[in-house]
Amino acid sequence: MRALLLKIVLLAIIDAISIFAAFMLVLQDNWVVAIVVLVVTALVNWVYFSRRLLPAKYLTPGLIFLAVFQVFVLLYTCYVGFTNYGTGHNGTKEQAVSSLLASSLQRVEDSPTYPVTVVDRLGELGLLVTDPETGDAFVGTNDEPLSRVSGATLEGGKAVAAPGWTSLTFQDVIARTDEITSLAVPYSSDPNDGALRTPDGSNAYRYLSTLEFDAQAGTMTNTQTGVVYTDRGTGAFVADDGAELRPGWQITVGFDNFVRAFTEQSIRGPLIYVTIWTFVFAIGSVALCFGLGLLLAITFQNARMRGVKYYRLLLILPYAFPAFLSILVWKGMMNESFGFLNQVIFGGAAIPWLTDPTLAKASALLVNVWLGFPYMFLICTGALQAIPDELTEAATMDGAKGWQVFRQIKLPLLLSTTAPVLIASFAFNFNNFNLVYLLNNGGPRDTTTSLPVGHTDLLISMVYKVAFTGQNRDYGLASAFSIIIFLIVAIIAVVSFSRTKALEEIQR
């Protein structure tokens, strides 16, 4: 009985959250997502109230998390990759028009004074306006034009309260002065009618925009200069001389982001050398970590070596410490002015470990090998110990030398065992964002391109910088890069696993 009651309570909480989420999505006109949320919620209830679907009760949470955090993210990234989503192209055309008109508002010289009361609704500020001629009350917000209010409370001919709204006190108005003075409540549903703004929270004045929008012609005209900006299907209003009005709006651009990535020299150049360096870094890291780990594993397999367990413990320490701490320690040691390497090891030399393009690449590889070889050492140690001694003894009796035994027997068996680990290690290092970001943020900066990339940036850190740094953040282009990275890693993984399977069949 308690278990049933607990299940009902948990499902009730989930249902309440889902219904609230669907309601908020509907308010934002996201009907498709709202319907999906409700359908999934109904399925969850059906599964957990059913007495037959026992396996589904265990699989459902994992499937939901997989869909939300993997499938949805992948699909949304693909969608963004085919849009112009980025700085200046974040919202809809209606939002762009409203923003443009609001950003060019100028006060009408003979504007009447509108008594106002600042009101709040669930954290959203609005203006409760009293018409000075008729005495009628209206209310509006930044996103909602003025609409007539019925049942407003009047004091001295001024509306001071409205149903569904909370009137701000004088102290609240003072505390939220910046928000209140930035309010621009549309006068009507026609954006060309201007807006009401208040400088003090008690009186408002009418403002008209220096831009005039013609919805039928799809143009925006500057009434002061006479310049006409036209919607040419590029997600912005563009003048005849190519000048654009910002912000624009989000549109689907098809494969334009991919075409830009491979045709525009300012993008293609950095993309090519960053891709090459990413492959060099990933392959070099895997090869060096595996080679060093294998060498140490073979060394400590020697029966004549004493204190092996202590040596193994020391070698595992770099792997035991948090990676981000180790990276920051190396960053400090490689400091050109006061780092440990320059001051102690090299006697005060000024070696630019992290500021010279070539040395920065070598430094990134060095630090990554330091972090990665203990893991490969453990893997190779376990794989070598799993090889039957009878195989090596039989080969020795047949006259094979030590190198021949290793090359023809141990190494093939070792590779067939560790191949999936090597593939996973390659994929990890191909997207090793933490090392690049923490060590020197992908630097030194490449000054020959407009993209915010450096000489040690990997593709993943380049995607991050294109999307989240700089003055112009291009989420569409960054998503296109992400799709390219996904395809590269997927192809390499498929080919590598097919080769691994072939190798395993040979060993059988």
N, C-alpha and C positions, 0 to 999 in steps of 0.2 A: 504493500500500500504506500509506503514511504517513497519507494522508487518511482511508482506511478505519479505520485504528487510532485516529486522533484522534476520528473520529465515534463509534466504539464506546465510547471512554473517556468522552466527553461525555454520551452517552446513558446510560451506566452511572451516572454521577454524578446525572443527572436522575432516573433510575429509583430510585436509592437515596434521594434526597431525597423523592420522591413516596411511596414505600412508608413511609418514616418518618412523613411528614405524615399519611398515611392511618391508620397505626397509632395516632398520637396522637389523631386525630379519633375513632377507634373507642372509645378509652378514655374520651372525653368524650361518647360516645353520639351523635356526629354522623355517623350511618351514611350519610345521603344525600350529604353533602359528601365523605365518604371514597370513596364509589363514583364520584362525579363525577371526583375526582382520579385514581383508578385508570383510569377509562375514557379520560380525556384523555391520560394517560401512554401507554396502549396505542395510541391513535391517533397520537401523536407518533412512537412507535417504528415503527409501520406506515408512516407517511409517509416517514420518513428511511431506512428499510431498503428501501423500494420503488424500483425503477428507472424507473418510469413517471411518478410524481406529481411531476414537476419543478416546476410552478408552486406546488404546495402546500408545497414545501420553503421557498419564500420567503415565502408568505403565513402559514404556521402561527405563527411567533413573534409577528407583528403581531396576528393574531387572538386569540392567547392573552392578550397584554397588553391588548388592547381588552376582552376578556371580563372580565378580572380587575379592571382599573382603571376601567372605564367601565360596562359592563353590570352587573356584580355590585354595584358601588357604588350605581348607580341603583336596582336592584331591592331592595337591602337598605335603602336610604333609604325607599323606598315601604313596605316591610314595617314598619319602625320607626314610620313615620307613622301606622300603624293599631294601635299598641300604646300602653301606658302607661309605656314604658321611660323611666326617669329616676331621680332620687334617691329611694331607698327602694323602688324597683321594678326591681331589676337582675337578679335571678336567678329560680330556680324556687320553687314553693311549698315544696318539701322543704328547700331552702336557707334560705328565710325562717323556717321552723319551727325548724330547727336553730340559726339565729342568734339568734332570740328566746329560745329556751330557754337557750342558752349565755350570753347577755348578762344573764340574771337568776339565775345560779347562786349559791347560798349553801352554805357548808361545813356538812356534817352534823356535829353536835356530838360524837356518839359514833362517828364514822367510824374504822374500823381504819386502821392505817398500812400502806401498800403500798410495799415496796421497789421502786425503779424505776431503770432505766438509760436515759439519753437516747440514742436511736439516730437515724441519718440514712439516708435512701434517696433518692439522686439529688436532694439538696437539700431534701427534705421531712423535717421532724422528726417523731419519734414517741416513744412511751414503751414500753419493754420492762418489763412489770409482773410482779411475782411475787406470787401469791396467798399471803397470810400463813397461811392455814389448810391448804391442800393442797400448796403449794409449786409449783404449776403455773405455767408462763410464758405470758403473753399480750402481744400487741403491738397498738398502734393509733395512729392519727393524729387530727388535727382532723376529718378527713372520713371516716375509717374507724373503726368501733367495735372494741373489743377482740376479738381472735380468738386462739385457742390456737396456740402455737408448738411445733412438734416439732423436736427436735435443738438446743434452746437450751443454751448453756454456762452451768453453774452454778458459783458460787464462794461457799462459806459459806452455802448455801441461797438465794442471790440470783442471778437470771438476769443475766448480764453481756454476753451476745452472742447473736445470733440469725442464722440463715442469711438472706442477702440484705440484711442491715442492717449499718451501720457504727456501732460504739459510739463515742460522743464521749468524749474525754479530759477531765480536770478543767479544763485550760486552755480547751478548746473550750466547755465548759459555762459558764465564767465569761464568755467572749467573747460568747456568745449568750444571756445571761441573760434579756433582754427577750423573745426569741422563746419560750424555754422556759417562762417563767412565764405566758405568754399561752396556752399549750397547754391545750386542754380536750378530752380524749379520751373519746368516748362510751362509757359502761359497757357498753351493748348496743345492739342494733338498735332497741330501744324508746326513743325520745327522752326519755320520762318517767323513765327509770331514772337519769338524771343523767350525770355525767362525772367523770373523775379529773383532778386538777390537782396540780402540784408547785411548791412555793415555792422549792426549793433544788436540784432536779435529782437528788436521791437518794431522797426519800420523797414519796409522793403520797397524797392524801386524796380522799374521795368528796364530791362536791357535787351538790345537788339544786336544780332550778329552782323559783322561786316561781310559775312559770307551768306549767299542766298542759294538755297538748294531747290533744284527743279527735278522732282521725282520722275516726271514723264519723259523729260529729255535726258535724264541721268547726268546732270551737270551740276557743278558747284561754281558759282560766280562770285568773285571778289568785288563788292559794290564800290570800293574805294579806287581800285586800279583798273577794273573792267576785265581782268584776266578770267578766262573761262577754263575750268578744269573739268575734263570729261572722263566718265567711266569707260575705259577701253577693254575691260575684261581682265585686267592685271591685278585686281584687288586694291586699287587706289584711284583717286581722281588725278588725272595727268593733264598738264597744260601742253600747248603746242610746242613749246621749247623743251619738253621732257621733264619739267619740274613736277614733283609730286606733292600732294597734300598728305601729311601724316597726322593721325593714324589712318591706315587703310583697313582692309578687312580680309578675313580668311577665305580663300577659295581653293578649289582643287586644280592643281597644275599638271596632273599626269606625271610623266617621266621627266619633267623639266629639271628637278633636283639631281637626278642621275645624269642627265645630259650635261648639266653645269659641272658636275663633279669630274667629268672626263673630257670636257671641251674648254672650259674657261681656264686660261693659263694660271690665274691667281689662285685657283683651287686645285687644278690638276697637278701643278708642280709640287706643292706640299703633300698632296695625297699620295703621289708616287713615292717620294723619298721617305715619307712616314710609313708607308706600307712596306717598303724594302727594309727599313730599320726594324719594324715590328717582326718581320720574319727572321731577320738576323738575331734579334734579341731573344725571340722565343726558341729558335733552333739552338742558338749558342748556349742559352741557359740550360736547356734540357741536356744537350751533349756534355757540357762541362760538369753539371751537377751529377749526371749519371756516370760519367767517366771517373770523377773524383770519388764518388760514393762507391763505385765498383772496385777501384784501386784500394781503397781503405778496407773494404769488406774482404778482399782477397788477402790483404796484408794481415789482418787480424784473424784470419782462418788458420794461419800458420800455427801448428801445434807447439813449436818451440818458443813462441812469444809468451812472455809472462805479463801478468797484470792486465790482461785483455779487457776485463770488465771495467776497470778504471778508465782505460783509454776510451772505451765505447761510451762511458758516461760523459766524459769531457766532450766527445764529438757530438753528442746529442744536445748539449746545452744550447747552441744557437737555435735549434729547432724548438726547444722548450720555452724560451723567452718569447713574449709577444712580438710579432714581426714589426709592428709600427714603432715599438720602442727601439728595436735594433736598428731600424732605418734612420730614426732620428739621431741615434748615437753615431752612426756612420756619417750622417750629414755634418754633425759637429766635428768629427775627427778629420773630415775632408775640407773643412773651412780653410780658405786660402790664407787668411791673415793669422789666425790663432789656433788652427786645428792641430790635433795630436800628430798626425802624419807629417805635416810640414815642420812643426816646431821641434819634435822629438826624433822622429825617424830620419828625416832628411835635413836636420840641422838648421832649421830656420828658412828653408827654401820657400819661395812663393809659387808653388805648383797649383795651377788653376784646375783642380780636380772636377769641379762642378760648373765652371764658367767657360771652359774651352770645349767646343763641339766634339772633338775627337776624344779627349780625356773624359768628358762627361758620359759618353757612351760606354767607355771602358769601365768607368766607376760604377755605372748602373749594372753592368754585367758582374762586376766583382761583388757588389753587395748582394745581388740576387743569388749568386753562387754560394756565398756565405750563408744565406738563409735557406737554400734549397738542398745542399749536398747532404745534410744529416738525414733527411727523409729518404733520399736515394740510397744512402748507406744502410739504413734499416731494411729497405726493400731488398737490396742486393744481398745483404747478409742472410735474410730469411730464404731467398730464392736459392742461394748457393748451398745452404744447409739442407734444402729439400732435395737436392740432386743425390741419388743413391751412390754410395761409395763404390758399389760393384762396377758401375760403368767406368769410372776412372781407373780402378784396379785392372779391369779387363783390357782397357786401352794401353795401360802401362805394360802389361804382360805381352801385348802384341807389338811392343817396341816403340810406342808413341812417346814423344818427349813432353815436357811440361807445357810448352807453348802450343803444341799440337793438340794436347788434351783439352786445353782451355779453348782454343779457337774452334775445334771441330765438335766438341761434346758440350762443354759447360756453357759457352757463349750462346749457341743456338737454343739450348734449353732455357737459359736465363732470359733471352729475348722473348721467347714465346710466353714466358710467365709474366714478364714485366711490361710487355708491349701495351696493354691497356693503361697501365700507370703512366707510361711515357706519353701516350696520346693525351691523357687527361692533363698531364703536366704541361704539354705543349699548349693546350687550350687555355689553361690557367695563365701561363706566361704571356700568351698572345693578348690577353685582356688584363694584364697585371697593372691595374690602375693605381693601387696603393703605393707601390714602389716609386713609380714615376712622380706621382703627386707629392709624396712626402719627402723624397730625396732632394729634388730641385725643381719641382713643378714643371717638368718637361723642358727646362731651360738648357742652354741659353736660348733666348728668344730669337727667332728667325725674323730679321728686319726686312727681308726682301719680299715678304708677302703681306697682304692685308689680313689674312687669317691669324688669329691669336695662337700660333703654334710655335714650338721650340724644336731644337735639334734632337732631343731625347724623347719627344712625345711619341707614344704608341697610338695606334688608331683609336683605342678606347678613350685615351686622354684628349686626343684631338676632337673627338665627338663631344666630350664634356665641355671643352673650351668653346667650340662653335656654338653650343647650345646655351651655356650659362655664363660666359665671360665676354668681355668686350662691350662696346656700345650697341652693336647690332647683333642680337641673338637670333640665330636662324635655326629654329627647331625642325623645320622641314628638311633642311640640308643635313642636319645632325642625324635625323631619323633615317635618311637615305644612307648615310655612312654606316649606321647601325645595321641596316639590312645587308649592306655589302659585307660587313664583318661577319654577320651570322652565316651568310652563304659561304664565305671563305672557310670558316671553321667547320661548318657542316660538311663541305666537300672533302676537306682534309681528313676529318674523322671517319667518314664513310670509306674513303680509299684506304686509310690506315687500318681500319678494322677488317676490311676485306683481305688486305695483305696479311694481317695477323692470323686470320682464320686459315688462309692458305699455308702459313708457316706451321700452324698447329697440325694441319692434316699431313704435312711432310714429316713432322716429328712422330706421328703415329705409325 
